[in-house]
């Protein structure tokens, strides 16, 4: 049975412009993913919000996962706060499997995010969670939590985002997506 490691943000200090934190909203998304994962026959493990990044990587590497999925929201540099928008999906630049996965995630996110052209994939060689996990790793910044429109989109679309992410996971794993509802 396919298995994934879910790593929602542990950054409770990253406050949303509408209230709440990155950790709070990303864990809501992962909570909403659980019924879709179970219905689709995918086993999973997930981090604990109190875990350090080192602990998250250690836990991921201790299992035999087909995908490591980190789920975050983004914030802009100080001079662009409130201006930048859209999902960014990062993958380890030297992993063909991670590139395949991120392409699926990006294509599917374009179907739900209001501005398709703002959804992008970004190869990376420096993000620790991408380069140190043994499973193919993808880090998705769902949208910008310091942009009012993006923050409201995240808060108002928890289940839609969860559904979309699991749809992407099943496609990456070559499985059939099953909607439990």
DRENKEMI-752635 format. One record per atom (N, C-alpha, C): chain; residue number from 1; atom name; residue in one letter; x, y, z. Coordinates in nm, 2 decimals. Example, Ala and Ser with C-alpha at 12.3 -4.5 7.8 and 13.67 -1.06 7.14 Angstrom:
BEGIN
   c     k    a   r       xx       yy       zz
   A     1    N   A     1.32    -0.57     0.78
   A     1   CA   A     1.23    -0.45     0.78
   A     1    C   A     1.32    -0.33     0.78
   A     2    N   S     1.28    -0.22     0.71
   A     2   CA   S     1.37    -0.11     0.71
   A     2    C   S     1.29     0.00     0.79
//
This chain:
BEGIN
   c     k    a   r       xx       yy       zz
   A     1    N   X     0.08    -0.12     0.00
   A     1   CA   X     0.00     0.00     0.00
   A     1    C   X     0.09     0.12     0.00
   A     2    N   X     0.06     0.22    -0.09
   A     2   CA   X     0.14     0.34    -0.09
   A     2    C   X     0.14     0.42     0.04
   A     3    N   X     0.25     0.49     0.07
   A     3   CA   X     0.25     0.56     0.20
   A     3    C   X     0.32     0.69     0.18
   A     4    N   X     0.27     0.80     0.24
   A     4   CA   X     0.33     0.93     0.23
   A     4    C   X     0.36     0.99     0.37
   A     5    N   X     0.45     1.08     0.37
   A     5   CA   X     0.47     1.16     0.50
   A     5    C   X     0.42     1.30     0.48
   A     6    N   X     0.33     1.34     0.57
   A     6   CA   X     0.28     1.48     0.56
   A     6    C   X     0.35     1.56     0.66
   A     7    N   X     0.39     1.68     0.62
   A     7   CA   X     0.46     1.77     0.70
   A     7    C   X     0.40     1.91     0.69
   A     8    N   X     0.28     1.93     0.76
   A     8   CA   X     0.23     2.06     0.77
   A     8    C   X     0.32     2.16     0.85
   A     9    N   X     0.32     2.28     0.82
   A     9   CA   X     0.40     2.38     0.89
   A     9    C   X     0.39     2.37     1.04
   A    10    N   X     0.51     2.39     1.10
   A    10   CA   X     0.51     2.40     1.25
   A    10    C   X     0.54     2.54     1.29
   A    11    N   X     0.52     2.63     1.20
   A    11   CA   X     0.55     2.77     1.23
   A    11    C   X     0.43     2.85     1.28
   A    12    N   X     0.41     2.84     1.41
   A    12   CA   X     0.30     2.91     1.47
   A    12    C   X     0.32     3.06     1.49
   A    13    N   X     0.44     3.10     1.47
   A    13   CA   X     0.48     3.24     1.48
   A    13    C   X     0.45     3.32     1.35
   A    14    N   X     0.42     3.25     1.24
   A    14   CA   X     0.38     3.32     1.11
   A    14    C   X     0.23     3.35     1.11
   A    15    N   X     0.20     3.47     1.15
   A    15   CA   X     0.06     3.51     1.16
   A    15    C   X     0.00     3.55     1.03
   A    16    N   X    -0.13     3.51     1.02
   A    16   CA   X    -0.21     3.54     0.90
   A    16    C   X    -0.27     3.69     0.92
   A    17    N   X    -0.28     3.76     0.81
   A    17   CA   X    -0.33     3.89     0.81
   A    17    C   X    -0.48     3.89     0.86
   A    18    N   X    -0.55     3.78     0.85
   A    18   CA   X    -0.68     3.77     0.89
   A    18    C   X    -0.70     3.70     1.03
   A    19    N   X    -0.58     3.67     1.10
   A    19   CA   X    -0.58     3.60     1.23
   A    19    C   X    -0.55     3.46     1.21
   A    20    N   X    -0.50     3.40     1.31
   A    20   CA   X    -0.45     3.26     1.30
   A    20    C   X    -0.31     3.25     1.26
   A    21    N   X    -0.26     3.13     1.25
   A    21   CA   X    -0.12     3.12     1.21
   A    21    C   X    -0.10     3.02     1.09
   A    22    N   X     0.02     3.02     1.04
   A    22   CA   X     0.05     2.92     0.93
   A    22    C   X     0.03     2.78     0.98
   A    23    N   X     0.08     2.75     1.10
   A    23   CA   X     0.07     2.62     1.15
   A    23    C   X    -0.08     2.58     1.17
   A    24    N   X    -0.16     2.67     1.21
   A    24   CA   X    -0.30     2.64     1.23
   A    24    C   X    -0.37     2.61     1.10
   A    25    N   X    -0.36     2.69     1.00
   A    25   CA   X    -0.43     2.67     0.87
   A    25    C   X    -0.37     2.55     0.80
   A    26    N   X    -0.24     2.52     0.80
   A    26   CA   X    -0.18     2.41     0.73
   A    26    C   X    -0.22     2.28     0.79
   A    27    N   X    -0.24     2.28     0.93
   A    27   CA   X    -0.29     2.16     0.99
   A    27    C   X    -0.43     2.13     0.97
   A    28    N   X    -0.51     2.24     0.95
   A    28   CA   X    -0.65     2.22     0.91
   A    28    C   X    -0.66     2.15     0.77
   A    29    N   X    -0.57     2.19     0.68
   A    29   CA   X    -0.57     2.13     0.55
   A    29    C   X    -0.53     1.98     0.56
   A    30    N   X    -0.43     1.95     0.64
   A    30   CA   X    -0.39     1.81     0.65
   A    30    C   X    -0.50     1.73     0.72
   A    31    N   X    -0.57     1.79     0.82
   A    31   CA   X    -0.68     1.72     0.88
   A    31    C   X    -0.79     1.69     0.78
   A    32    N   X    -0.81     1.78     0.69
   A    32   CA   X    -0.92     1.76     0.59
   A    32    C   X    -0.87     1.66     0.48
   A    33    N   X    -0.74     1.64     0.47
   A    33   CA   X    -0.69     1.54     0.37
   A    33    C   X    -0.71     1.40     0.42
   A    34    N   X    -0.71     1.38     0.54
   A    34   CA   X    -0.72     1.24     0.60
   A    34    C   X    -0.83     1.16     0.55
   A    35    N   X    -0.95     1.20     0.54
   A    35   CA   X    -1.06     1.11     0.49
   A    35    C   X    -1.04     1.08     0.34
   A    36    N   X    -0.98     1.17     0.26
   A    36   CA   X    -0.96     1.14     0.12
   A    36    C   X    -0.84     1.04     0.11
   A    37    N   X    -0.74     1.05     0.19
   A    37   CA   X    -0.63     0.96     0.18
   A    37    C   X    -0.67     0.82     0.22
   A    38    N   X    -0.75     0.81     0.33
   A    38   CA   X    -0.80     0.68     0.38
   A    38    C   X    -0.89     0.61     0.27
   A    39    N   X    -0.98     0.69     0.22
   A    39   CA   X    -1.07     0.64     0.12
   A    39    C   X    -1.00     0.59    -0.01
   A    40    N   X    -0.89     0.66    -0.04
   A    40   CA   X    -0.81     0.63    -0.16
   A    40    C   X    -0.71     0.52    -0.13
   A    41    N   X    -0.70     0.47    -0.01
   A    41   CA   X    -0.61     0.36     0.02
   A    41    C   X    -0.46     0.40     0.04
   A    42    N   X    -0.44     0.52     0.08
   A    42   CA   X    -0.30     0.57     0.11
   A    42    C   X    -0.28     0.58     0.25
   A    43    N   X    -0.17     0.51     0.30
   A    43   CA   X    -0.13     0.52     0.44
   A    43    C   X    -0.04     0.65     0.45
   A    44    N   X    -0.04     0.70     0.57
   A    44   CA   X     0.04     0.82     0.59
   A    44    C   X     0.09     0.83     0.74
   A    45    N   X     0.19     0.91     0.75
   A    45   CA   X     0.23     0.96     0.88
   A    45    C   X     0.24     1.11     0.87
   A    46    N   X     0.23     1.18     0.98
   A    46   CA   X     0.24     1.32     0.98
   A    46    C   X     0.32     1.37     1.10
   A    47    N   X     0.38     1.49     1.08
   A    47   CA   X     0.45     1.54     1.19
   A    47    C   X     0.37     1.59     1.30
   A    48    N   X     0.43     1.62     1.41
   A    48   CA   X     0.36     1.68     1.53
   A    48    C   X     0.40     1.83     1.52
   A    49    N   X     0.30     1.92     1.55
   A    49   CA   X     0.33     2.06     1.54
   A    49    C   X     0.44     2.11     1.63
   A    50    N   X     0.47     2.03     1.73
   A    50   CA   X     0.58     2.07     1.82
   A    50    C   X     0.72     2.02     1.77
   A    51    N   X     0.72     1.94     1.67
   A    51   CA   X     0.85     1.89     1.62
   A    51    C   X     0.94     2.00     1.56
   A    52    N   X     1.07     1.98     1.57
   A    52   CA   X     1.16     2.06     1.50
   A    52    C   X     1.17     2.01     1.36
   A    53    N   X     1.23     2.09     1.27
   A    53   CA   X     1.25     2.04     1.13
   A    53    C   X     1.34     1.92     1.13
   A    54    N   X     1.44     1.91     1.22
   A    54   CA   X     1.53     1.80     1.22
   A    54    C   X     1.45     1.67     1.26
   A    55    N   X     1.36     1.68     1.35
   A    55   CA   X     1.28     1.57     1.40
   A    55    C   X     1.19     1.53     1.28
   A    56    N   X     1.13     1.62     1.21
   A    56   CA   X     1.04     1.59     1.10
   A    56    C   X     1.12     1.51     0.99
   A    57    N   X     1.24     1.55     0.96
   A    57   CA   X     1.32     1.48     0.86
   A    57    C   X     1.36     1.35     0.91
   A    58    N   X     1.40     1.34     1.04
   A    58   CA   X     1.43     1.21     1.10
   A    58    C   X     1.31     1.11     1.09
   A    59    N   X     1.19     1.16     1.12
   A    59   CA   X     1.07     1.07     1.11
   A    59    C   X     1.05     1.03     0.97
   A    60    N   X     1.05     1.12     0.88
   A    60   CA   X     1.03     1.09     0.74
   A    60    C   X     1.13     0.99     0.69
   A    61    N   X     1.25     1.00     0.72
   A    61   CA   X     1.36     0.91     0.68
   A    61    C   X     1.36     0.78     0.74
   A    62    N   X     1.29     0.77     0.86
   A    62   CA   X     1.28     0.64     0.93
   A    62    C   X     1.17     0.55     0.86
   A    63    N   X     1.09     0.60     0.78
   A    63   CA   X     0.99     0.52     0.71
   A    63    C   X     1.02     0.49     0.57
   A    64    N   X     0.94     0.42     0.50
   A    64   CA   X     0.96     0.39     0.36
   A    64    C   X     0.85     0.46     0.28
   A    65    N   X     0.86     0.59     0.27
   A    65   CA   X     0.75     0.67     0.21
   A    65    C   X     0.77     0.69     0.06
   A    66    N   X     0.66     0.69    -0.01
   A    66   CA   X     0.67     0.72    -0.16
   A    66    C   X     0.67     0.87    -0.19
   A    67    N   X     0.64     0.95    -0.09
   A    67   CA   X     0.64     1.10    -0.11
   A    67    C   X     0.65     1.16     0.03
   A    68    N   X     0.72     1.27     0.03
   A    68   CA   X     0.73     1.36     0.15
   A    68    C   X     0.66     1.49     0.11
   A    69    N   X     0.55     1.53     0.17
   A    69   CA   X     0.48     1.65     0.13
   A    69    C   X     0.48     1.75     0.24
   A    70    N   X     0.55     1.86     0.22
   A    70   CA   X     0.55     1.97     0.32
   A    70    C   X     0.45     2.07     0.27
   A    71    N   X     0.36     2.11     0.36
   A    71   CA   X     0.25     2.21     0.33
   A    71    C   X     0.27     2.33     0.41
   A    72    N   X     0.29     2.44     0.34
   A    72   CA   X     0.31     2.57     0.41
   A    72    C   X     0.23     2.68     0.34
   A    73    N   X     0.23     2.80     0.40
   A    73   CA   X     0.19     2.92     0.33
   A    73    C   X     0.30     3.02     0.33
   A    74    N   X     0.30     3.11     0.24
   A    74   CA   X     0.41     3.20     0.22
   A    74    C   X     0.40     3.34     0.28
   A    75    N   X     0.51     3.41     0.28
   A    75   CA   X     0.50     3.55     0.32
   A    75    C   X     0.60     3.62     0.23
   A    76    N   X     0.57     3.74     0.19
   A    76   CA   X     0.66     3.82     0.10
   A    76    C   X     0.76     3.89     0.18
   A    77    N   X     0.87     3.93     0.11
   A    77   CA   X     0.97     4.02     0.17
   A    77    C   X     0.90     4.15     0.22
   A    78    N   X     0.96     4.22     0.31
   A    78   CA   X     0.89     4.34     0.37
   A    78    C   X     0.84     4.44     0.27
   A    79    N   X     0.92     4.46     0.17
   A    79   CA   X     0.88     4.56     0.07
   A    79    C   X     0.77     4.52    -0.03
   A    80    N   X     0.73     4.39    -0.02
   A    80   CA   X     0.62     4.34    -0.10
   A    80    C   X     0.50     4.28    -0.02
   A    81    N   X     0.50     4.30     0.11
   A    81   CA   X     0.39     4.25     0.19
   A    81    C   X     0.26     4.29     0.13
   A    82    N   X     0.17     4.19     0.11
   A    82   CA   X     0.04     4.22     0.06
   A    82    C   X     0.03     4.23    -0.09
   A    83    N   X     0.14     4.22    -0.16
   A    83   CA   X     0.14     4.23    -0.30
   A    83    C   X     0.15     4.10    -0.37
   A    84    N   X     0.24     4.01    -0.32
   A    84   CA   X     0.26     3.88    -0.39
   A    84    C   X     0.15     3.79    -0.36
   A    85    N   X     0.12     3.70    -0.46
   A    85   CA   X     0.00     3.61    -0.44
   A    85    C   X     0.04     3.48    -0.51
   A    86    N   X    -0.04     3.38    -0.48
   A    86   CA   X    -0.03     3.25    -0.55
   A    86    C   X     0.05     3.14    -0.49
   A    87    N   X     0.02     3.02    -0.52
   A    87   CA   X     0.09     2.90    -0.48
   A    87    C   X     0.23     2.89    -0.55
   A    88    N   X     0.33     2.85    -0.47
   A    88   CA   X     0.46     2.81    -0.52
   A    88    C   X     0.49     2.67    -0.47
   A    89    N   X     0.53     2.58    -0.56
   A    89   CA   X     0.56     2.45    -0.53
   A    89    C   X     0.70     2.42    -0.56
   A    90    N   X     0.78     2.39    -0.45
   A    90   CA   X     0.92     2.37    -0.46
   A    90    C   X     0.95     2.22    -0.46
   A    91    N   X     1.05     2.18    -0.54
   A    91   CA   X     1.10     2.04    -0.54
   A    91    C   X     1.25     2.04    -0.55
   A    92    N   X     1.31     1.93    -0.50
   A    92   CA   X     1.45     1.92    -0.51
   A    92    C   X     1.50     1.90    -0.66
   A    93    N   X     1.58     2.00    -0.70
   A    93   CA   X     1.61     2.01    -0.84
   A    93    C   X     1.67     1.88    -0.91
   A    94    N   X     1.73     1.80    -0.82
   A    94   CA   X     1.80     1.68    -0.88
   A    94    C   X     1.71     1.55    -0.87
   A    95    N   X     1.59     1.57    -0.83
   A    95   CA   X     1.50     1.45    -0.82
   A    95    C   X     1.39     1.45    -0.93
   A    96    N   X     1.41     1.35    -1.02
   A    96   CA   X     1.31     1.34    -1.13
   A    96    C   X     1.17     1.31    -1.07
   A    97    N   X     1.16     1.22    -0.97
   A    97   CA   X     1.03     1.19    -0.91
   A    97    C   X     0.97     1.31    -0.85
   A    98    N   X     1.05     1.39    -0.78
   A    98   CA   X     0.99     1.51    -0.71
   A    98    C   X     0.94     1.61    -0.82
   A    99    N   X     1.02     1.62    -0.93
   A    99   CA   X     0.98     1.71    -1.04
   A    99    C   X     0.85     1.66    -1.10
   A   100    N   X     0.83     1.53    -1.12
   A   100   CA   X     0.71     1.47    -1.17
   A   100    C   X     0.59     1.51    -1.07
   A   101    N   X     0.62     1.49    -0.95
   A   101   CA   X     0.51     1.52    -0.85
   A   101    C   X     0.47     1.66    -0.85
   A   102    N   X     0.57     1.75    -0.85
   A   102   CA   X     0.54     1.89    -0.84
   A   102    C   X     0.46     1.94    -0.97
   A   103    N   X     0.49     1.88    -1.08
   A   103   CA   X     0.42     1.91    -1.20
   A   103    C   X     0.27     1.88    -1.19
   A   104    N   X     0.24     1.77    -1.13
   A   104   CA   X     0.10     1.73    -1.10
   A   104    C   X     0.04     1.82    -1.01
   A   105    N   X     0.10     1.85    -0.90
   A   105   CA   X     0.05     1.94    -0.80
   A   105    C   X     0.02     2.08    -0.86
   A   106    N   X     0.11     2.13    -0.94
   A   106   CA   X     0.09     2.27    -1.00
   A   106    C   X    -0.02     2.27    -1.09
   A   107    N   X    -0.03     2.16    -1.18
   A   107   CA   X    -0.14     2.16    -1.28
   A   107    C   X    -0.27     2.15    -1.21
   A   108    N   X    -0.28     2.07    -1.10
   A   108   CA   X    -0.41     2.06    -1.03
   A   108    C   X    -0.44     2.19    -0.95
   A   109    N   X    -0.34     2.25    -0.89
   A   109   CA   X    -0.36     2.38    -0.82
   A   109    C   X    -0.42     2.49    -0.91
   A   110    N   X    -0.37     2.49    -1.03
   A   110   CA   X    -0.42     2.58    -1.13
   A   110    C   X    -0.57     2.57    -1.15
   A   111    N   X    -0.63     2.45    -1.12
   A   111   CA   X    -0.77     2.43    -1.14
   A   111    C   X    -0.85     2.49    -1.03
   A   112    N   X    -0.79     2.52    -0.91
   A   112   CA   X    -0.87     2.58    -0.80
   A   112    C   X    -0.82     2.72    -0.76
   A   113    N   X    -0.70     2.76    -0.79
   A   113   CA   X    -0.66     2.89    -0.75
   A   113    C   X    -0.72     3.00    -0.84
   A   114    N   X    -0.76     3.11    -0.79
   A   114   CA   X    -0.83     3.21    -0.88
   A   114    C   X    -0.75     3.26    -1.00
   A   115    N   X    -0.62     3.27    -0.98
   A   115   CA   X    -0.54     3.32    -1.09
   A   115    C   X    -0.44     3.22    -1.14
   A   116    N   X    -0.47     3.14    -1.24
   A   116   CA   X    -0.39     3.03    -1.28
   A   116    C   X    -0.24     3.07    -1.31
   A   117    N   X    -0.22     3.19    -1.36
   A   117   CA   X    -0.09     3.23    -1.39
   A   117    C   X     0.00     3.25    -1.27
   A   118    N   X    -0.06     3.26    -1.15
   A   118   CA   X     0.02     3.28    -1.03
   A   118    C   X     0.07     3.16    -0.97
   A   119    N   X     0.03     3.04    -1.02
   A   119   CA   X     0.08     2.91    -0.97
   A   119    C   X     0.21     2.87    -1.04
   A   120    N   X     0.31     2.84    -0.96
   A   120   CA   X     0.44     2.81    -1.02
   A   120    C   X     0.51     2.70    -0.95
   A   121    N   X     0.60     2.63    -1.02
   A   121   CA   X     0.69     2.53    -0.97
   A   121    C   X     0.83     2.59    -0.97
   A   122    N   X     0.91     2.56    -0.86
   A   122   CA   X     1.04     2.62    -0.84
   A   122    C   X     1.14     2.51    -0.80
   A   123    N   X     1.24     2.48    -0.89
   A   123   CA   X     1.34     2.39    -0.85
   A   123    C   X     1.43     2.45    -0.74
   A   124    N   X     1.48     2.37    -0.65
   A   124   CA   X     1.55     2.42    -0.54
   A   124    C   X     1.66     2.32    -0.49
   A   125    N   X     1.77     2.37    -0.45
   A   125   CA   X     1.88     2.28    -0.40
   A   125    C   X     1.92     2.31    -0.25
   A   126    N   X     1.85     2.41    -0.19
   A   126   CA   X     1.89     2.45    -0.06
   A   126    C   X     1.79     2.43     0.05
   A   127    N   X     1.67     2.41     0.02
   A   127   CA   X     1.57     2.39     0.13
   A   127    C   X     1.60     2.25     0.20
   A   128    N   X     1.62     2.26     0.32
   A   128   CA   X     1.66     2.14     0.40
   A   128    C   X     1.56     2.02     0.39
   A   129    N   X     1.43     2.06     0.39
   A   129   CA   X     1.33     1.95     0.39
   A   129    C   X     1.32     1.89     0.25
   A   130    N   X     1.37     1.95     0.15
   A   130   CA   X     1.37     1.89     0.02
   A   130    C   X     1.50     1.81     0.00
   A   131    N   X     1.61     1.86     0.04
   A   131   CA   X     1.74     1.79     0.00
   A   131    C   X     1.78     1.68     0.10
   A   132    N   X     1.72     1.68     0.22
   A   132   CA   X     1.76     1.58     0.32
   A   132    C   X     1.66     1.47     0.35
   A   133    N   X     1.55     1.47     0.28
   A   133   CA   X     1.45     1.36     0.29
   A   133    C   X     1.49     1.25     0.19
   A   134    N   X     1.47     1.13     0.22
   A   134   CA   X     1.51     1.02     0.13
   A   134    C   X     1.39     1.00     0.03
   A   135    N   X     1.27     1.02     0.07
   A   135   CA   X     1.16     1.01    -0.03
   A   135    C   X     1.16     1.13    -0.12
   A   136    N   X     1.10     1.12    -0.24
   A   136   CA   X     1.09     1.24    -0.32
   A   136    C   X     1.01     1.35    -0.24
   A   137    N   X     1.06     1.47    -0.24
   A   137   CA   X     1.00     1.57    -0.15
   A   137    C   X     0.95     1.69    -0.23
   A   138    N   X     0.83     1.74    -0.19
   A   138   CA   X     0.77     1.86    -0.25
   A   138    C   X     0.73     1.95    -0.13
   A   139    N   X     0.76     2.07    -0.14
   A   139   CA   X     0.71     2.17    -0.04
   A   139    C   X     0.62     2.27    -0.12
   A   140    N   X     0.49     2.27    -0.08
   A   140   CA   X     0.40     2.36    -0.14
   A   140    C   X     0.37     2.48    -0.05
   A   141    N   X     0.39     2.60    -0.10
   A   141   CA   X     0.35     2.72    -0.03
   A   141    C   X     0.21     2.75    -0.09
   A   142    N   X     0.10     2.71    -0.02
   A   142   CA   X    -0.04     2.72    -0.07
   A   142    C   X    -0.07     2.85    -0.13
   A   143    N   X    -0.04     2.96    -0.06
   A   143   CA   X    -0.06     3.10    -0.10
   A   143    C   X     0.01     3.19     0.00
   A   144    N   X    -0.01     3.32    -0.01
   A   144   CA   X     0.06     3.41     0.08
   A   144    C   X    -0.03     3.45     0.19
   A   145    N   X     0.01     3.43     0.31
   A   145   CA   X    -0.07     3.46     0.43
   A   145    C   X    -0.06     3.61     0.47
   A   146    N   X     0.02     3.68     0.41
   A   146   CA   X     0.03     3.83     0.43
   A   146    C   X    -0.04     3.91     0.33
   A   147    N   X    -0.11     3.84     0.23
   A   147   CA   X    -0.19     3.90     0.13
   A   147    C   X    -0.34     3.87     0.17
   A   148    N   X    -0.42     3.97     0.19
   A   148   CA   X    -0.56     3.95     0.23
   A   148    C   X    -0.64     3.85     0.15
   A   149    N   X    -0.63     3.87     0.01
   A   149   CA   X    -0.71     3.78    -0.08
   A   149    C   X    -0.66     3.64    -0.07
   A   150    N   X    -0.53     3.62    -0.06
   A   150   CA   X    -0.48     3.48    -0.05
   A   150    C   X    -0.52     3.42     0.09
   A   151    N   X    -0.50     3.49     0.19
   A   151   CA   X    -0.53     3.44     0.33
   A   151    C   X    -0.68     3.40     0.33
   A   152    N   X    -0.77     3.49     0.28
   A   152   CA   X    -0.91     3.46     0.27
   A   152    C   X    -0.94     3.34     0.19
   A   153    N   X    -0.87     3.32     0.07
   A   153   CA   X    -0.88     3.21    -0.01
   A   153    C   X    -0.85     3.08     0.06
   A   154    N   X    -0.74     3.08     0.13
   A   154   CA   X    -0.70     2.96     0.21
   A   154    C   X    -0.80     2.93     0.31
   A   155    N   X    -0.84     3.03     0.39
   A   155   CA   X    -0.94     3.00     0.50
   A   155    C   X    -1.07     2.95     0.45
   A   156    N   X    -1.11     3.00     0.33
   A   156   CA   X    -1.24     2.97     0.28
   A   156    C   X    -1.24     2.84     0.19
   A   157    N   X    -1.12     2.78     0.17
   A   157   CA   X    -1.12     2.67     0.08
   A   157    C   X    -1.04     2.55     0.14
   A   158    N   X    -1.04     2.53     0.27
   A   158   CA   X    -0.97     2.42     0.33
   A   158    C   X    -1.00     2.29     0.27
   A   159    N   X    -1.12     2.25     0.26
   A   159   CA   X    -1.16     2.12     0.20
   A   159    C   X    -1.12     2.11     0.05
   A   160    N   X    -1.15     2.22    -0.02
   A   160   CA   X    -1.11     2.22    -0.17
   A   160    C   X    -0.96     2.20    -0.19
   A   161    N   X    -0.88     2.26    -0.10
   A   161   CA   X    -0.74     2.25    -0.11
   A   161    C   X    -0.70     2.10    -0.08
   A   162    N   X    -0.75     2.05     0.03
   A   162   CA   X    -0.72     1.92     0.07
   A   162    C   X    -0.76     1.82    -0.03
   A   163    N   X    -0.88     1.83    -0.09
   A   163   CA   X    -0.93     1.74    -0.20
   A   163    C   X    -0.83     1.75    -0.31
   A   164    N   X    -0.79     1.87    -0.35
   A   164   CA   X    -0.70     1.89    -0.46
   A   164    C   X    -0.56     1.82    -0.44
   A   165    N   X    -0.51     1.84    -0.32
   A   165   CA   X    -0.38     1.78    -0.29
   A   165    C   X    -0.38     1.63    -0.29
   A   166    N   X    -0.49     1.57    -0.24
   A   166   CA   X    -0.49     1.43    -0.24
   A   166    C   X    -0.52     1.38    -0.38
   A   167    N   X    -0.59     1.45    -0.46
   A   167   CA   X    -0.61     1.41    -0.60
   A   167    C   X    -0.47     1.41    -0.67
   A   168    N   X    -0.39     1.51    -0.64
   A   168   CA   X    -0.25     1.51    -0.70
   A   168    C   X    -0.17     1.39    -0.65
   A   169    N   X    -0.18     1.36    -0.52
   A   169   CA   X    -0.10     1.25    -0.46
   A   169    C   X    -0.14     1.12    -0.53
   A   170    N   X    -0.27     1.10    -0.55
   A   170   CA   X    -0.32     0.97    -0.61
   A   170    C   X    -0.27     0.96    -0.76
   A   171    N   X    -0.27     1.08    -0.83
   A   171   CA   X    -0.22     1.08    -0.96
   A   171    C   X    -0.07     1.04    -0.97
   A   172    N   X     0.00     1.10    -0.88
   A   172   CA   X     0.15     1.08    -0.87
   A   172    C   X     0.17     0.93    -0.84
   A   173    N   X     0.10     0.87    -0.75
   A   173   CA   X     0.11     0.73    -0.71
   A   173    C   X     0.05     0.63    -0.81
   A   174    N   X    -0.02     0.68    -0.91
   A   174   CA   X    -0.08     0.59    -1.01
   A   174    C   X    -0.21     0.52    -0.95
   A   175    N   X    -0.28     0.59    -0.86
   A   175   CA   X    -0.39     0.53    -0.80
   A   175    C   X    -0.52     0.60    -0.84
   A   176    N   X    -0.63     0.55    -0.80
   A   176   CA   X    -0.76     0.61    -0.82
   A   176    C   X    -0.80     0.69    -0.70
   A   177    N   X    -0.84     0.81    -0.73
   A   177   CA   X    -0.88     0.90    -0.62
   A   177    C   X    -1.03     0.86    -0.58
   A   178    N   X    -1.05     0.84    -0.45
   A   178   CA   X    -1.18     0.80    -0.40
   A   178    C   X    -1.23     0.92    -0.31
   A   179    N   X    -1.35     0.97    -0.34
   A   179   CA   X    -1.41     1.07    -0.26
   A   179    C   X    -1.50     1.01    -0.16
   A   180    N   X    -1.46     1.02    -0.03
   A   180   CA   X    -1.54     0.95     0.08
   A   180    C   X    -1.68     1.02     0.11
   A   181    N   X    -1.70     1.13     0.04
   A   181   CA   X    -1.83     1.21     0.08
   A   181    C   X    -1.93     1.19    -0.03
//
